[in-house]
């Protein structure tokens, strides 16, 4: 089994699709194609922001992910646009819907790579946010040595020392293989 990572799918999100240079249908097809093309039985970690967060968009995103990613073992580390993230008061009510699609849903995950602890989170470290934007949600961010994250929509995978963004923009609108992410994370 190979392991893959992605973030910030933003299915159905017109503004994000436009920022990525596409119409929403073209955008969604491209994002879903990257998931659909992964080998059956592989593991995919999605680090948040499945849609723009509105209830109907979220339901649509979950349906599409179940349809196009049903051949995978999928796990979700939700983002600020996902109603199951603990940032939202009713997150505990929403989790059962997400668990119909994902094998697990948790606010972060700790893994072990090359004998070191590596954390998965939607957010980068505290104090970092989109360019020209004050950092939000610092109270739920991890301040750890090695962090794989999303949220920034960075065009480059490396976002700082010991940090790799697995968002769609950084990886050519496709999931990143664990080996690729490890190389970026441990690059001197």
C-alpha positions as CSV (number, residue, x, y, z in Angstrom):
1,X,0.0,0.0,0.0
2,X,1.3,3.4,-0.9
3,X,0.4,6.6,1.0
4,X,-0.7,9.9,-0.6
5,X,-1.4,13.4,0.7
6,X,-3.5,16.3,-0.5
7,X,-5.4,19.3,0.8
8,X,-7.6,22.1,-0.1
9,X,-9.8,20.4,-2.7
10,X,-12.4,23.1,-2.5
11,X,-14.8,21.1,-4.7
12,X,-17.6,23.4,-6.1
13,X,-15.8,26.5,-4.8
14,X,-16.1,29.0,-7.7
15,X,-13.6,31.6,-6.3
16,X,-10.9,29.0,-5.7
17,X,-11.5,27.4,-9.1
18,X,-11.1,30.9,-10.7
19,X,-7.9,31.5,-8.8
20,X,-6.6,28.2,-10.1
21,X,-7.5,29.4,-13.7
22,X,-10.5,27.1,-14.3
23,X,-14.2,27.0,-14.4
24,X,-15.7,25.1,-11.4
25,X,-16.7,21.9,-13.5
26,X,-13.2,21.7,-15.0
27,X,-11.6,22.3,-11.6
28,X,-13.6,19.6,-9.9
29,X,-12.9,17.1,-12.7
30,X,-9.2,17.8,-12.4
31,X,-9.1,17.4,-8.6
32,X,-11.2,14.2,-8.7
33,X,-9.2,12.8,-11.6
34,X,-6.1,13.0,-9.3
35,X,-7.9,10.9,-6.7
36,X,-9.5,8.5,-9.1
37,X,-6.2,7.7,-10.7
38,X,-4.6,6.5,-7.4
39,X,-4.1,2.7,-7.2
40,X,-6.9,0.7,-5.5
41,X,-6.1,-0.1,-1.9
42,X,-3.7,2.9,-1.4
43,X,-4.2,5.3,1.6
44,X,-5.0,8.9,1.0
45,X,-4.8,11.6,3.7
46,X,-6.8,14.7,2.9
47,X,-5.8,17.6,5.0
48,X,-8.9,19.6,4.9
49,X,-11.1,22.0,3.0
50,X,-13.2,19.6,0.9
51,X,-15.5,22.4,-0.3
52,X,-16.2,26.1,0.5
53,X,-18.1,24.8,3.6
54,X,-21.8,25.6,2.8
55,X,-24.0,22.6,3.7
56,X,-25.0,21.8,0.1
57,X,-21.4,22.1,-1.1
58,X,-20.1,19.9,1.6
59,X,-22.8,17.2,0.9
60,X,-21.9,17.3,-2.8
61,X,-18.1,17.1,-2.0
62,X,-18.7,14.1,0.3
63,X,-20.8,12.3,-2.4
64,X,-18.1,13.0,-5.0
65,X,-15.3,11.8,-2.8
66,X,-17.2,8.6,-2.0
67,X,-17.8,8.0,-5.7
68,X,-14.3,8.8,-7.0
69,X,-12.3,7.7,-4.0
70,X,-14.2,4.6,-2.9
71,X,-11.3,2.4,-4.0
72,X,-9.0,4.0,-1.5
73,X,-8.5,4.0,2.3
74,X,-9.3,7.7,2.9
75,X,-8.6,9.7,6.1
76,X,-9.6,13.3,6.8
77,X,-7.8,15.9,8.9
78,X,-10.4,18.6,8.5
79,X,-9.8,22.2,7.8
80,X,-11.6,25.5,8.7
81,X,-14.1,25.0,5.8
82,X,-15.1,21.5,7.0
83,X,-18.1,21.4,9.4
84,X,-16.6,18.4,11.3
85,X,-13.5,20.5,12.5
86,X,-13.6,21.2,16.2
87,X,-13.5,24.9,15.4
88,X,-17.2,24.6,14.7
89,X,-19.6,24.2,17.6
90,X,-21.6,21.4,16.0
91,X,-18.6,19.5,14.7
92,X,-19.6,16.4,16.9
93,X,-22.9,16.3,15.1
94,X,-21.3,16.4,11.6
95,X,-18.7,13.7,12.1
96,X,-21.0,10.8,11.4
97,X,-21.6,12.1,7.9
98,X,-17.9,12.3,7.2
99,X,-17.3,8.9,8.6
100,X,-19.5,7.5,5.9
101,X,-16.8,8.5,3.5
102,X,-13.6,8.5,5.5
103,X,-12.0,5.7,7.6
104,X,-11.1,8.3,10.2
105,X,-11.6,12.0,11.0
106,X,-9.4,13.8,13.5
107,X,-8.0,17.3,14.0
108,X,-4.4,16.2,13.5
109,X,-2.4,12.9,13.1
110,X,1.1,11.9,14.3
111,X,3.1,9.6,12.1
112,X,6.7,8.3,12.3
113,X,9.0,8.9,9.3
114,X,12.8,8.2,9.4
115,X,12.6,7.8,13.1
116,X,11.1,11.2,13.7
117,X,7.6,12.4,14.7
118,X,5.8,14.0,11.7
119,X,2.4,15.7,12.3
120,X,-0.4,16.1,9.8
121,X,-2.7,19.2,10.2
122,X,-4.7,21.4,7.9
123,X,-3.0,24.4,9.3
124,X,0.7,25.5,9.2
125,X,2.4,26.6,12.4
126,X,0.9,29.4,14.5
127,X,1.5,32.8,13.0
128,X,1.5,31.7,9.4
129,X,-1.4,32.3,7.1
130,X,-2.2,33.4,3.5
131,X,0.1,36.2,2.2
132,X,-1.1,39.6,3.4
133,X,-3.5,38.1,5.9
134,X,-3.4,38.0,9.7
135,X,-3.0,34.5,11.1
136,X,-6.3,33.0,12.1
137,X,-7.1,29.9,14.2
138,X,-3.8,29.9,16.0
139,X,-5.4,28.3,19.0
140,X,-5.8,25.0,17.0
141,X,-2.5,25.0,15.3
142,X,0.5,22.8,16.1
143,X,3.9,24.2,17.0
144,X,5.9,21.1,16.1
145,X,9.3,20.4,14.4
146,X,7.9,18.5,11.4
147,X,4.6,19.4,9.9
148,X,2.7,18.4,6.8
149,X,-0.2,20.8,6.2
150,X,-2.5,22.6,3.8
151,X,-4.4,25.9,4.1
152,X,-1.9,28.2,2.5
153,X,-2.5,27.3,-1.2
154,X,1.2,27.7,-1.7
155,X,2.6,27.3,-5.2
156,X,5.7,25.6,-3.6
157,X,5.7,22.5,-1.3
158,X,8.2,23.9,1.2
159,X,6.6,26.7,3.3
160,X,9.3,26.9,6.0
161,X,11.8,24.8,7.9
162,X,10.3,21.4,8.6
163,X,7.0,22.3,6.8
164,X,5.5,21.0,3.6
165,X,2.2,22.1,2.1
166,X,0.3,19.3,0.3
167,X,-2.3,21.6,-1.2
168,X,-3.4,21.2,-4.8
169,X,-1.4,24.2,-6.0
170,X,2.0,22.9,-4.7
171,X,1.6,19.5,-6.4
172,X,0.2,20.2,-9.9
173,X,-3.4,19.6,-8.8
174,X,-2.7,16.0,-7.8
175,X,-2.1,14.1,-4.5
176,X,1.6,13.9,-3.5
177,X,3.2,10.5,-2.7
178,X,4.7,10.0,0.7
179,X,8.2,9.7,-0.8
180,X,7.9,13.1,-2.4
181,X,6.6,14.7,0.7
182,X,9.4,13.1,2.8
183,X,12.1,14.4,0.4
184,X,10.7,17.9,0.7
185,X,10.3,17.7,4.5
186,X,13.8,16.3,5.2
187,X,15.6,18.4,2.6
188,X,18.5,20.2,4.1
